[in-house]
Amino acid sequence: MIRKTSFYAFSVCLIVWYLQVLFWSINPNVSHAYRLYYIEKELVEWSGNDALDYTTGETVDFGSGLSGKESIKFLGTGWSHMEEWGTWTDGEWANVFFVMNKDAINADQVLTINATAFSKQGPRKINIFINQKLLQEISVEPEIQQELKVKIPKNFIEADGFLHLQFQSKDLVSPKQLGISEDNRLIGLWVHSLKIDND
């Protein structure tokens, strides 16, 4: 009888342990950077658990030859290789991830983008999403670098400061398809730099 009771107690403990492990695997208590890189495979480069920490007003340069904070650690999928003066989006969606400092969580912010577009039919429409919510559609001129400003309401930023920025470019064609060059990337938006600052 004692052996049977011990066996049942051991079985119950083992089941509870496996359920706990299953819960941890579904809801891992890890940093945003860890989750995005190792679990969701959305982050391009692993730069540590605190890599996504962003201080309001800091300029993030998208060019390999530019000064300032390198953008590579913030970049998710959807970007081409970094060039000297900026980086092209490659495909419909391009992702950037930040964990904002505490001062930014309870206040409206302004996203400033220095960019141009690839288009042979006038300005390109770009949809900007924050944490899966459509923020605004912007119009970006081709061949001219512009400074574009978009307001981010505080309710778009998550309580822990997490901010998932997405650029959506539709109706893309490659330079090769247009007969311009042998470049077959589906480029839409060329980003020189961006920053998020208090409104």
C-alpha positions in Angstrom: 0.0 0.0 0.0 2.8 2.4 0.9 4.6 1.6 -2.4 1.4 2.3 -4.3 0.8 5.6 -2.5 4.5 6.6 -3.2 4.1 5.7 -6.9 1.0 7.8 -7.2 2.6 10.8 -5.4 5.6 10.5 -7.6 3.4 10.4 -10.7 1.5 13.4 -9.6 4.7 15.4 -9.0 6.1 14.3 -12.4 2.9 15.4 -14.1 3.0 18.8 -12.3 6.6 19.2 -13.3 5.9 18.5 -16.9 3.0 20.9 -16.9 5.2 23.6 -15.4 7.9 23.0 -18.1 5.2 23.2 -20.8 3.9 26.5 -19.3 7.5 27.9 -19.3 8.0 26.9 -22.9 4.7 28.6 -24.0 5.3 31.7 -21.8 9.1 32.0 -21.4 10.2 34.7 -18.9 12.9 36.2 -21.2 13.8 39.6 -22.6 12.2 41.0 -25.7 15.6 40.6 -27.5 15.9 37.0 -26.5 12.3 36.2 -27.6 12.7 37.9 -30.9 16.0 36.4 -31.8 15.9 32.9 -30.4 12.2 32.0 -30.3 10.5 34.1 -33.0 13.5 34.4 -35.3 12.5 38.1 -36.1 15.7 39.9 -35.0 18.6 40.0 -37.4 21.4 40.0 -34.9 22.0 38.9 -31.3 23.5 41.8 -29.3 22.5 40.9 -25.8 19.4 41.0 -23.6 19.5 44.8 -23.3 20.2 45.4 -27.0 16.8 46.9 -27.8 17.0 49.5 -25.0 16.4 52.9 -26.6 16.8 56.4 -25.1 14.3 59.0 -26.4 15.9 61.4 -28.8 18.7 59.2 -29.9 19.4 59.1 -33.6 19.6 55.6 -35.1 21.7 55.7 -38.3 20.9 53.1 -41.0 24.2 53.5 -42.9 27.4 51.6 -42.3 29.4 54.8 -42.9 27.4 57.1 -40.6 28.1 58.1 -37.1 25.7 57.5 -34.2 24.1 54.4 -32.9 24.2 51.5 -35.3 20.8 50.3 -36.3 21.7 46.6 -36.8 20.8 45.6 -33.3 17.3 47.1 -33.7 16.6 45.6 -37.1 14.2 42.7 -37.7 13.4 40.9 -40.9 12.6 42.7 -44.1 15.8 44.8 -44.6 18.4 44.5 -47.2 22.2 44.7 -46.5 23.3 47.9 -44.9 24.9 50.4 -47.4 27.2 53.3 -46.6 24.4 55.9 -46.3 21.3 53.9 -45.5 19.4 50.7 -45.8 16.6 49.6 -48.2 13.5 47.7 -47.1 13.4 44.4 -49.1 9.9 43.0 -49.4 6.5 44.2 -48.3 7.3 44.3 -44.5 10.3 45.7 -42.7 10.6 45.5 -38.9 12.4 47.6 -36.2 12.2 46.9 -32.5 12.8 49.1 -29.5 12.3 49.0 -25.7 11.7 52.6 -24.9 13.0 54.3 -21.7 10.5 55.0 -18.9 10.0 58.6 -19.8 8.6 57.6 -23.2 5.9 55.3 -21.9 3.5 57.8 -20.5 3.8 60.5 -23.1 3.1 61.0 -26.8 6.2 60.6 -29.1 7.2 61.8 -32.5 8.9 59.5 -35.0 11.2 61.3 -37.4 12.4 59.4 -40.4 15.0 60.6 -43.0 14.2 58.6 -46.1 13.5 58.3 -49.7 11.5 55.9 -51.9 12.1 53.6 -54.9 9.3 54.3 -57.3 8.9 55.1 -61.0 5.3 56.3 -60.7 5.5 59.2 -58.3 5.4 59.2 -54.5 5.3 55.8 -52.8 2.7 55.2 -50.1 4.1 53.6 -46.9 2.0 52.3 -44.1 3.5 52.7 -40.6 2.4 50.2 -37.9 3.2 50.4 -34.2 2.7 47.2 -32.2 0.5 45.7 -35.0 -1.8 48.8 -35.1 -1.9 51.1 -38.2 -0.4 54.4 -37.2 -0.4 56.4 -40.4 0.0 56.2 -44.2 2.8 58.5 -45.4 3.8 59.6 -48.9 7.5 59.4 -49.7 9.0 61.0 -52.8 11.5 59.0 -54.9 15.1 60.2 -55.4 14.9 63.0 -52.8 15.8 62.5 -49.1 13.0 63.9 -46.9 12.4 64.3 -43.2 9.1 62.9 -42.3 7.4 63.2 -38.9 4.7 61.0 -37.5 3.1 61.3 -34.0 2.9 58.2 -31.9 0.1 58.4 -29.3 1.2 57.0 -25.9 -1.4 54.2 -26.0 0.4 52.7 -28.9 3.5 51.9 -26.7 3.2 48.8 -24.5 3.4 49.2 -20.7 6.9 47.9 -20.5 8.1 50.2 -23.3 8.1 47.7 -26.1 7.7 49.2 -29.5 7.5 47.2 -32.7 7.8 49.5 -35.7 6.8 48.2 -39.1 7.0 49.8 -42.6 4.6 48.3 -45.2 5.4 48.9 -48.9 2.9 47.6 -51.4 3.0 47.0 -55.2 6.8 46.5 -55.2 8.9 45.9 -58.3 12.6 45.4 -58.5 15.0 47.6 -60.5 15.6 44.5 -62.7 11.9 44.3 -63.5 12.0 47.9 -64.6 15.1 47.4 -66.7 17.2 49.7 -64.6 19.8 47.3 -63.3 20.4 43.6 -62.4 19.2 44.3 -58.9 16.3 41.9 -58.2 15.5 43.1 -54.7 11.9 44.3 -54.0 13.0 47.6 -52.5 10.5 50.2 -51.3 11.8 52.6 -48.7 15.4 53.7 -48.2 16.1 54.8 -44.6 19.0 57.1 -43.8 18.1 57.5 -40.1 15.3 57.7 -37.6 14.6 58.8 -34.1 11.8 58.9 -31.6 11.4 61.9 -29.4 9.0 63.6 -27.0 6.1 65.3 -28.7 
